[in-house]
Amino acid sequence: MSDWRPGLYLKFADERTRPARDLLAQVPLQDPQSIYDLGCGPGNSTALLVERFPQASVTGIDNSPAMLDAARIACPSARFLDDDLTDWMPDWPPALLFSNAALQWVPGHLGVLERLAGTLGEGGVLAVQMPDNLMEPSHRLMQEVAEQGPWSETLRLASAARDPLPAPIVYYRRLKPLFSRLDIWHTTYNHPLQGAAGIVEWVKSTGLRPYLDPLTECERVAFLADYESRLAEAYPEDDRGTVLLRFPRLFLVGQR
């Protein structure tokens, strides 16, 4: 895939940061010394960690050079490293491993979570939030367009769609033996956006990327036109042209 586009991602900075705030509010630590922000993106979640724990050593991990450049500007007091979460390991037992909307992109992320949990120090916390929205119209429709358009074979070979998240009980059974306490919950956000075009802008920087990247420019234009027309039917506008984008997210917080 092409590199991430921080400016496009941050068009909805408040909405994208809100789940990180909600996750951080449930972290049961007072004074952690070493914190890693896994999949830190443009540094919006890292800034929250620095603000709450100003005495901690905070390190952001991401494999997008563009996102890391933006993060270093947004949060100069933190350290940032270019690495892949698929096999990344901390140099020493951390107090907090924090990840906001990143691990859903990592193949076999349940195994990654198990490995990361094993690196925590005594009392350490793993706090994770992942979108759980593949059954929402916003994502079902992009898959429909991918399968029914003239680009279907291209996208099939590119494996554009990410895998759905397992059920909460799967996470609980795999991870509970590694923690003294494990909380898992869902929160559904409802984001007001300006019509179907607003939903397209929202997902362009995230869920649509694997679908659009393999296409030619002409194919992208046609894909987006088809997708937006289907969204307009699935998300009727109110008299002000507003739609609500329903967005479920899975949260888990485990403490060793």
The 8 nearest C-alpha neighbors of each residue, nearest first, counted from 0:
[[1, 212, 2, 209, 208, 213, 3, 211],
 [0, 2, 3, 212, 208, 209, 4, 213],
 [1, 3, 63, 0, 4, 65, 64, 66],
 [2, 4, 5, 65, 63, 1, 66, 204],
 [5, 3, 7, 6, 8, 2, 204, 65],
 [6, 4, 8, 7, 66, 9, 41, 3],
 [5, 7, 9, 8, 4, 10, 69, 41],
 [6, 8, 10, 9, 5, 4, 204, 203],
 [9, 7, 5, 204, 6, 10, 4, 11],
 [8, 10, 12, 11, 6, 7, 5, 15],
 [11, 9, 7, 8, 12, 6, 201, 200],
 [12, 10, 9, 14, 13, 15, 8, 201],
 [13, 11, 9, 15, 14, 10, 16, 8],
 [14, 12, 16, 15, 11, 17, 9, 10],
 [15, 13, 17, 11, 16, 12, 190, 18],
 [14, 16, 12, 13, 17, 11, 18, 19],
 [17, 15, 13, 19, 14, 18, 12, 20],
 [16, 18, 20, 14, 19, 15, 13, 21],
 [19, 17, 21, 20, 16, 22, 15, 128],
 [20, 18, 22, 16, 17, 21, 99, 23],
 [21, 19, 17, 23, 18, 22, 24, 16],
 [20, 22, 18, 24, 19, 23, 17, 25],
 [23, 21, 19, 24, 20, 25, 18, 128],
 [22, 24, 20, 26, 25, 21, 19, 126],
 [23, 25, 21, 22, 26, 20, 27, 19],
 [24, 26, 23, 22, 27, 21, 252, 126],
 [25, 27, 23, 24, 28, 126, 22, 252],
 [28, 26, 25, 29, 124, 254, 24, 23],
 [27, 29, 26, 30, 31, 124, 123, 95],
 [30, 28, 31, 27, 52, 26, 51, 32],
 [29, 31, 28, 32, 52, 55, 54, 94],
 [32, 30, 94, 33, 55, 29, 28, 95],
 [31, 33, 55, 56, 30, 94, 34, 54],
 [32, 34, 56, 93, 94, 55, 31, 57],
 [35, 33, 57, 95, 96, 94, 56, 93],
 [34, 36, 58, 96, 59, 57, 37, 97],
 [37, 35, 59, 97, 39, 98, 60, 58],
 [38, 36, 98, 60, 39, 35, 97, 59],
 [37, 39, 61, 101, 60, 40, 98, 36],
 [38, 40, 59, 36, 37, 42, 60, 61],
 [39, 41, 66, 42, 38, 61, 67, 70],
 [42, 40, 70, 66, 69, 43, 5, 67],
 [43, 41, 70, 45, 44, 40, 39, 46],
 [42, 44, 46, 45, 41, 16, 47, 40],
 [43, 45, 47, 46, 42, 19, 39, 16],
 [46, 44, 42, 48, 47, 43, 36, 49],
 [45, 47, 49, 43, 44, 48, 74, 42],
 [48, 46, 50, 44, 45, 49, 51, 43],
 [47, 49, 45, 51, 46, 50, 52, 44],
 [50, 48, 53, 46, 52, 47, 51, 45],
 [49, 51, 47, 48, 53, 52, 46, 45],
 [50, 52, 48, 49, 53, 47, 46, 23],
 [51, 53, 49, 55, 54, 50, 48, 30],
 [54, 52, 49, 55, 50, 51, 48, 56],
 [55, 53, 52, 56, 32, 30, 49, 31],
 [56, 54, 32, 52, 53, 33, 57, 31],
 [55, 57, 33, 32, 34, 58, 54, 77],
 [58, 56, 34, 77, 35, 55, 33, 78],
 [59, 57, 78, 35, 79, 77, 36, 34],
 [58, 60, 36, 79, 39, 35, 37, 78],
 [61, 59, 37, 80, 38, 39, 79, 81],
 [60, 62, 38, 81, 82, 63, 39, 40],
 [61, 63, 81, 82, 83, 64, 60, 38],
 [62, 64, 66, 65, 61, 2, 67, 3],
 [65, 63, 67, 66, 68, 62, 81, 2],
 [66, 64, 68, 63, 67, 69, 3, 2],
 [65, 67, 41, 40, 69, 63, 68, 64],
 [68, 66, 70, 64, 69, 65, 71, 41],
 [69, 67, 65, 71, 66, 70, 64, 72],
 [68, 70, 41, 66, 72, 67, 71, 73],
 [71, 69, 42, 41, 67, 73, 72, 68],
 [72, 70, 75, 74, 68, 69, 73, 67],
 [71, 73, 69, 70, 74, 75, 68, 42],
 [72, 74, 70, 71, 42, 69, 75, 41],
 [73, 75, 71, 76, 72, 70, 46, 77],
 [76, 74, 71, 77, 72, 73, 78, 70],
 [75, 77, 74, 78, 49, 57, 71, 46],
 [78, 76, 57, 75, 58, 74, 79, 59],
 [77, 79, 58, 59, 57, 76, 80, 75],
 [80, 78, 59, 58, 60, 77, 67, 81],
 [79, 81, 60, 82, 59, 61, 78, 58],
 [80, 82, 62, 61, 60, 79, 64, 63],
 [83, 81, 62, 61, 80, 60, 84, 87],
 [82, 84, 85, 62, 87, 86, 61, 81],
 [85, 83, 87, 86, 82, 105, 37, 38],
 [86, 84, 83, 87, 105, 111, 106, 108],
 [85, 87, 84, 83, 88, 111, 82, 114],
 [88, 86, 84, 83, 85, 82, 89, 115],
 [87, 89, 86, 90, 115, 118, 84, 114],
 [90, 88, 91, 92, 87, 93, 118, 35],
 [89, 91, 88, 92, 93, 118, 87, 33],
 [90, 92, 89, 93, 118, 119, 120, 88],
 [93, 91, 120, 119, 118, 94, 89, 90],
 [94, 92, 33, 119, 95, 120, 91, 34],
 [93, 95, 123, 33, 31, 120, 34, 124],
 [96, 94, 34, 124, 93, 123, 125, 97],
 [95, 97, 125, 35, 34, 126, 124, 36],
 [98, 96, 126, 36, 127, 37, 35, 125],
 [99, 97, 37, 127, 36, 38, 128, 126],
 [98, 100, 128, 101, 19, 127, 129, 97],
 [101, 99, 129, 128, 130, 102, 98, 103],
 [102, 100, 38, 103, 99, 104, 98, 129],
 [101, 103, 105, 104, 108, 100, 129, 98],
 [102, 104, 101, 105, 129, 108, 100, 130],
 [105, 103, 102, 101, 106, 161, 108, 162],
 [104, 106, 102, 108, 103, 85, 107, 84],
 [107, 105, 108, 104, 85, 103, 162, 102],
 [108, 106, 109, 110, 105, 111, 85, 112],
 [107, 109, 111, 105, 110, 106, 112, 102],
 [110, 108, 112, 111, 107, 113, 170, 173],
 [109, 111, 113, 108, 112, 107, 114, 115],
 [112, 110, 108, 114, 109, 113, 115, 107],
 [111, 113, 109, 115, 110, 114, 116, 108],
 [114, 112, 110, 116, 111, 115, 109, 174],
 [113, 115, 111, 117, 112, 116, 110, 118],
 [114, 116, 112, 118, 117, 113, 111, 119],
 [117, 115, 113, 118, 114, 119, 112, 125],
 [116, 118, 114, 115, 119, 113, 177, 120],
 [119, 117, 115, 92, 116, 120, 114, 93],
 [120, 118, 92, 123, 93, 117, 116, 94],
 [119, 121, 92, 123, 93, 94, 122, 118],
 [120, 122, 123, 255, 119, 94, 254, 92],
 [123, 121, 255, 254, 120, 124, 94, 119],
 [122, 124, 94, 120, 119, 121, 255, 254],
 [125, 123, 254, 95, 253, 94, 126, 96],
 [124, 126, 96, 253, 252, 95, 97, 254],
 [127, 125, 252, 97, 251, 96, 124, 98],
 [126, 128, 98, 251, 250, 97, 99, 252],
 [127, 129, 250, 99, 100, 249, 98, 251],
 [130, 128, 100, 249, 248, 103, 131, 99],
 [131, 129, 248, 132, 249, 100, 247, 128],
 [132, 130, 248, 247, 249, 133, 129, 164],
 [131, 133, 135, 134, 247, 130, 246, 138],
 [132, 134, 138, 135, 131, 163, 139, 137],
 [135, 133, 132, 139, 138, 136, 131, 137],
 [134, 136, 132, 137, 133, 138, 139, 245],
 [137, 135, 139, 138, 140, 134, 233, 230],
 [136, 138, 135, 140, 139, 141, 230, 198],
 [139, 137, 133, 141, 140, 136, 135, 142],
 [138, 140, 136, 142, 141, 134, 137, 135],
 [141, 139, 143, 142, 138, 136, 137, 144],
 [140, 142, 144, 138, 143, 139, 226, 145],
 [141, 143, 145, 139, 140, 144, 146, 138],
 [142, 144, 140, 146, 145, 141, 147, 139],
 [145, 143, 141, 147, 142, 146, 148, 140],
 [144, 146, 142, 143, 151, 147, 148, 141],
 [147, 145, 151, 143, 144, 148, 142, 150],
 [148, 146, 144, 145, 143, 151, 149, 150],
 [147, 149, 150, 151, 144, 145, 146, 222],
 [150, 148, 151, 147, 152, 145, 146, 153],
 [149, 151, 153, 148, 152, 154, 145, 214],
 [152, 150, 146, 154, 145, 153, 149, 148],
 [151, 153, 155, 154, 150, 156, 149, 146],
 [154, 152, 150, 156, 151, 155, 157, 213],
 [155, 153, 157, 151, 156, 152, 159, 158],
 [154, 156, 152, 158, 157, 153, 151, 159],
 [155, 157, 154, 153, 158, 152, 159, 151],
 [156, 158, 154, 155, 159, 153, 213, 209],
 [159, 157, 155, 156, 160, 154, 161, 209],
 [158, 160, 209, 210, 157, 154, 161, 155],
 [161, 159, 158, 162, 209, 142, 210, 206],
 [162, 160, 163, 159, 104, 158, 103, 209],
 [161, 163, 164, 160, 103, 106, 104, 133],
 [164, 162, 133, 165, 161, 131, 132, 103],
 [163, 165, 131, 162, 166, 103, 130, 129],
 [166, 164, 169, 167, 163, 170, 168, 109],
 [165, 167, 168, 169, 164, 170, 171, 163],
 [168, 166, 170, 169, 171, 165, 183, 184],
 [169, 167, 171, 170, 166, 172, 165, 173],
 [170, 168, 172, 167, 171, 166, 165, 173],
 [171, 169, 167, 173, 168, 172, 174, 166],
 [172, 170, 168, 174, 175, 169, 173, 167],
 [173, 171, 169, 170, 174, 175, 168, 176],
 [172, 174, 170, 171, 175, 169, 176, 113],
 [173, 175, 171, 177, 176, 172, 170, 113],
 [174, 176, 177, 178, 171, 172, 181, 173],
 [177, 175, 174, 178, 173, 172, 179, 171],
 [178, 176, 175, 174, 116, 255, 179, 117],
 [179, 177, 255, 180, 175, 254, 176, 253],
 [178, 180, 255, 254, 181, 177, 175, 253],
 [181, 179, 178, 254, 253, 182, 255, 175],
 [180, 182, 253, 252, 175, 178, 254, 183],
 [181, 183, 252, 251, 253, 184, 180, 250],
 [184, 182, 251, 250, 252, 181, 167, 185],
 [185, 183, 250, 249, 251, 182, 186, 167],
 [184, 186, 249, 248, 250, 187, 247, 183],
 [185, 187, 248, 247, 188, 249, 184, 250],
 [186, 188, 247, 246, 248, 185, 189, 245],
 [189, 187, 246, 245, 247, 190, 186, 248],
 [190, 188, 245, 244, 243, 246, 191, 187],
 [189, 191, 244, 243, 192, 188, 245, 14],
 [192, 190, 243, 242, 241, 244, 189, 193],
 [193, 191, 197, 242, 241, 194, 243, 190],
 [192, 194, 197, 241, 240, 242, 196, 195],
 [193, 195, 241, 242, 197, 196, 240, 192],
 [194, 196, 231, 198, 197, 230, 227, 199],
 [197, 195, 199, 194, 198, 200, 227, 193],
 [196, 198, 193, 200, 192, 195, 194, 199],
 [199, 197, 201, 195, 200, 196, 202, 192],
 [198, 200, 196, 197, 202, 201, 203, 195],
 [199, 201, 197, 203, 198, 202, 196, 204],
 [202, 200, 198, 199, 203, 197, 204, 11],
 [201, 203, 205, 206, 199, 204, 207, 200],
 [204, 202, 207, 200, 205, 201, 199, 208],
 [203, 205, 8, 202, 7, 208, 4, 201],
 [206, 204, 202, 203, 207, 208, 8, 201],
 [207, 205, 202, 208, 203, 204, 209, 138],
 [208, 206, 203, 210, 202, 205, 209, 211],
 [207, 209, 211, 210, 206, 205, 212, 203],
 [210, 208, 159, 212, 207, 211, 0, 206],
 [209, 211, 159, 207, 208, 212, 154, 213],
 [210, 212, 208, 214, 213, 209, 219, 207],
 [211, 213, 214, 209, 208, 210, 0, 1],
 [214, 212, 211, 210, 215, 154, 157, 153],
 [215, 213, 211, 212, 218, 219, 216, 210],
 [214, 216, 218, 217, 219, 213, 212, 211],
 [215, 217, 219, 218, 220, 214, 211, 221],
 [218, 216, 220, 219, 215, 221, 214, 222],
 [217, 219, 215, 221, 216, 220, 214, 222],
 [220, 218, 222, 216, 217, 221, 211, 214],
 [219, 221, 217, 223, 218, 222, 224, 216],
 [220, 222, 218, 224, 219, 223, 225, 217],
 [223, 221, 219, 225, 224, 220, 218, 226],
 [224, 222, 226, 220, 225, 221, 227, 219],
 [223, 225, 221, 227, 226, 222, 220, 228],
 [226, 224, 228, 222, 223, 227, 221, 229],
 [225, 227, 223, 229, 224, 228, 222, 141],
 [226, 228, 230, 224, 229, 225, 195, 223],
 [227, 229, 231, 225, 230, 226, 224, 232],
 [230, 228, 226, 232, 231, 227, 233, 225],
 [229, 231, 227, 233, 232, 228, 195, 234],
 [232, 230, 195, 228, 234, 229, 233, 235],
 [231, 233, 230, 229, 234, 235, 228, 195],
 [232, 234, 230, 231, 235, 229, 136, 137],
 [233, 235, 231, 232, 230, 242, 236, 195],
 [236, 234, 232, 231, 233, 242, 237, 194],
 [237, 235, 240, 242, 241, 194, 234, 238],
 [236, 238, 240, 239, 241, 242, 235, 194],
 [239, 237, 240, 236, 241, 235, 242, 194],
 [240, 238, 237, 241, 236, 193, 242, 194],
 [239, 241, 236, 237, 238, 194, 193, 242],
 [242, 240, 193, 236, 194, 237, 239, 192],
 [243, 241, 236, 194, 192, 191, 234, 193],
 [242, 244, 191, 190, 189, 245, 192, 241],
 [243, 245, 190, 189, 246, 191, 242, 192],
 [246, 244, 189, 188, 243, 190, 247, 187],
 [245, 247, 188, 187, 132, 189, 244, 248],
 [248, 246, 187, 131, 132, 186, 188, 130],
 [247, 249, 130, 131, 186, 185, 129, 187],
 [248, 250, 185, 129, 128, 131, 184, 130],
 [251, 249, 128, 184, 183, 127, 185, 248],
 [250, 252, 183, 127, 182, 126, 184, 128],
 [251, 253, 126, 182, 125, 181, 127, 183],
 [254, 252, 181, 125, 124, 180, 178, 182],
 [253, 255, 124, 178, 180, 123, 122, 179],
 [254, 178, 122, 179, 123, 121, 124, 253]]
